[in-house]
Amino acid sequence: MATRTIDIAIIGAGIAGLWAFNRLKRMGYDVLLLEREGIGAGQTLASQGIIHSGLKYAFAGKINELAHSISAMPDLWRTALKGDGAVDLSAASGAASSQYLLIPPGFMGGLIGLVSKKALGGNVTELAPEDWPDSIKQSGFNGSVIYMDEPVLDIAAIIRALAEPYKNCIRKIDSSDPFDYLRAHNINAKNVIFTAAQSNQEIAAVHGHDEGLKTQARPLLMGMMKNAPYPLYAHLVGPSEKPVATITTHKTQSGDLVWYLGGGVAERAKDDDPRKVYEACRKALKKYLPAVDLSAVQWAALPIDRIEGASGAKGWMPDTPTIHAAENTLYCWPTKLTFAPLLSDMILEHLQARGLSPSNHTSDFSDIPPVDYAPAPWDKTSWTSDN
Ligand SMILES: Cc1cc2nc3c(=O)[nH]c(=O)nc-3n(C[C@H](O)[C@H](O)[C@H](O)COP(=O)(O)OP(=O)(O)OC[C@H]3O[C@@H](n4cnc5c(N)ncnc54)[C@H](O)[C@@H]3O)c2cc1C
């Protein structure tokens, strides 16, 4: 086969690769996206799908660059969900348009609300009990409820909205060396963009691209509970800077409701005993949501790393996405799913600085095998009632 010269090869079909891929395709670049497992596998389908506005970080006393850089993101996502953004997510609906901070008595909810409002321009409101959503009214919660104007996404639907229009250009890679793989398929990519999370650093090292490159992996052992009684999107606030638990709601393929629990309950070594996570989840739910019946629920745990550029601050992430450039290659970490739009802006700046304009050509990649969508964590886990 004759050599195909394409504008860009992207390696890794998580949110970072998919957002950049869709945007570059729309602009007329000739792009191939290679994925080794399934579309969305990795952190993206395992994420809680919260589009942070920075409130959580402001609340944790981190009214810093991070809280400010992230505060512009919800509007970018909402615009994309309406079909008016740099990518078109109108085929995907959000899972929830907002979420709540649940603050027990004695934790100065009003003050927290004020601090956050001042920091981030008033996208939070303390709700009077009669205005609480039914889910919280039914939960037996006692304390202050803060409304947060932060959407929560249906990640599987977002992934499809980004991948489906250009599915022919998303293909499976079965080699650990993408450069070799491209050569073996007679593909000459003018630029290569790595959005392959933990693989980025390994590949950069093999190719001598890792000078000055530093990344970090922060482990989690996430909790999952089914059947959840109703959809709930809430941070259970405790005395420490991070929430006791953050709850989002997801549906299994067979229609069961799952509460997915992160935050304090999940901050532990990945190889810790999953029963410790179930116990921490139970304890938090009993304390904050005492009316929820846990007698017949099932549990599962997901060990996973968050992979990002090194922040320098122990236990924290960087303030923005990270890009490490070497030759015609970019190694990229979004830091948060929320930052995918900002990462794609940064990628475009690099490409434009290199003088790469769209060829307005679409190469044929039908000689490379296609790749499927990955299953969500709650669809591939083993559930237990034994806890
Ligand atoms: C439990 C959890 C909850 C989270 N919740 C949130 C949240 O609510 N809001 C938020 O903003 N952020 C959240 N995050 C962070 C967010 O999920 C990540 O920052 C984001 O998904 C990273 O996207 P990515 O595309 O860089 O990586 P990934 O989603 O990990 O994608 C990398 C892809 O590259 C593929 N790949 C790896 N190696 C290779 C290779 N050699 N060749 C080809 N393909 C390869 C993988 O299979 C994978 O599909 C959460 C993270 C975790 C772990």
The ligand as a Gaussian input file, in Angstrom:
#p B3LYP/6-31G(d) Opt

LIG

0 1
 C      -12.839000       7.601000      39.595000
 C      -12.618000       8.889000      38.866000
 C      -13.610000       9.867000      38.906000
 C      -13.434000      11.063000      38.217000
 N      -14.430000      11.996000      38.218000
 C      -14.271000      13.138000      37.523000
 C      -15.336000      14.086000      37.479000
 O      -16.412000      13.896000      38.050000
 N      -15.131000      15.222000      36.769000
 C      -13.956000      15.479000      36.126000
 O      -13.832000      16.542000      35.518000
 N      -12.933000      14.586000      36.115000
 C      -13.075000      13.433000      36.800000
 N      -12.064000      12.506000      36.819000
 C      -10.855000      12.757000      36.039000
 C      -11.121000      12.392000      34.577000
 O      -11.808000      11.167000      34.501000
 C       -9.812000      12.297000      33.811000
 O       -9.054000      13.471000      34.003000
 C      -10.059000      12.146000      32.309000
 O      -11.052000      11.184000      32.030000
 C       -8.755000      11.740000      31.636000
 O       -9.038000      11.579000      30.278000
 P       -7.941000      11.002000      29.294000
 O       -8.587000      10.972000      27.966000
 O       -6.661000      11.741000      29.444000
 O       -7.596000       9.554000      29.853000
 P       -8.411000       8.186000      29.823000
 O       -9.858000       8.405000      29.964000
 O       -7.759000       7.302000      30.828000
 O       -8.178000       7.652000      28.354000
 C       -6.946000       7.146000      27.908000
 C       -7.259000       6.186000      26.785000
 O       -6.040000       5.799000      26.187000
 C       -6.091000       4.400000      25.945000
 N       -4.710000       3.925000      25.884000
 C       -3.851000       3.766000      26.902000
 N       -2.673000       3.329000      26.436000
 C       -2.784000       3.222000      25.098000
 C       -1.897000       2.839000      24.066000
 N       -0.637000       2.488000      24.325000
 N       -2.348000       2.865000      22.802000
 C       -3.625000       3.228000      22.519000
 N       -4.513000       3.599000      23.461000
 C       -4.080000       3.608000      24.740000
 C       -6.895000       3.837000      27.100000
 O       -7.432000       2.559000      26.793000
 C       -7.952000       4.913000      27.248000
 O       -9.091000       4.692000      26.425000
 C      -12.219000      11.296000      37.499000
 C      -11.228000      10.306000      37.459000
 C      -11.424000       9.106000      38.125000
 C      -10.377000       8.050000      38.040000

